[in-house]
Amino acid sequence: MINSIHIILISIISLIITRLVKLIIDISKGKNQEKNIFKDGGMPSCHASLVFGLIAGIFFIEGLTSVFAVALIFGLIVIHDAMSIRRQVGYHAEFLNKGKKQFKENTGHKPIEILVGVLIGIIVAFIYSGLM
């Protein structure tokens, strides 16, 4: 039970840090995103950070268990979705918006955005588990 709470906290902390990094990047680029901290897409990937915080948290706290294996497979599916399927949705929205419609274009992630999100999740899990 205690381990589960720590794993959930690692995931949530990873997500919060990633959202703050995303906000700082957007503000530094002159984008007024303070009111839209929960936007999809962009650098870094919150999906990747959350999921890999979960995966790394399980690994650092419980080791190579069947739960770790399930989380890893689940995480790879989430990453695939964020990097390919949702990215394609963004391309379709960009094309459709040329016809004056207003679809959300920035829904998926570039590989570098995923990588940074994954690294944030792993680093948070590593640091957190070391503090336990």
Residue pairs with C-beta under 8 A, 6 or more apart in sequence:
3 61
3 62
6 57
6 61
6 128
6 129
6 132
7 54
7 57
7 58
7 61
7 62
9 128
10 53
10 54
10 56
10 57
10 121
10 124
10 125
10 128
10 129
11 50
11 51
11 53
11 54
11 57
11 121
12 53
13 53
13 124
13 128
14 49
14 50
14 52
14 53
14 120
14 121
14 124
14 125
15 46
15 49
15 50
15 53
17 49
17 120
17 124
18 44
18 45
18 46
18 49
18 50
18 117
18 120
18 121
19 37
19 38
19 46
21 44
21 120
22 33
22 37
22 39
22 42
22 43
22 44
22 46
23 33
23 34
23 37
25 42
25 43
26 33
26 42
27 33
27 34
33 39
39 106
40 86
40 104
40 106
40 107
41 86
41 90
41 106
41 107
41 108
41 109
41 113
42 106
42 109
42 113
43 110
43 112
43 113
43 116
44 113
44 116
44 117
44 120
45 82
45 109
45 113
45 114
45 116
45 117
45 118
46 117
47 78
47 79
47 81
47 82
47 109
47 117
48 78
48 79
48 82
48 109
48 113
48 114
48 115
48 116
48 117
48 118
48 121
49 117
49 118
49 120
49 121
49 124
50 121
51 71
51 74
51 75
51 78
51 79
51 121
52 75
52 117
52 118
52 120
52 121
52 122
52 125
53 120
53 121
53 122
53 124
53 125
54 71
54 75
54 121
55 68
55 71
55 72
55 75
55 121
55 125
56 121
56 122
56 124
56 125
56 126
57 125
57 128
57 129
58 65
58 67
58 68
58 71
59 68
59 125
60 125
60 126
60 128
60 129
61 129
61 132
62 68
79 114
79 118
82 108
82 109
82 114
83 108
83 109
83 110
83 111
83 114
84 108
85 108
86 107
86 108
86 109
87 107
87 108
87 109
87 110
88 108
89 107
89 108
90 104
90 105
90 106
90 107
90 108
92 103
93 103
93 104
93 105
93 107
94 105
96 103
97 103
97 105
109 117
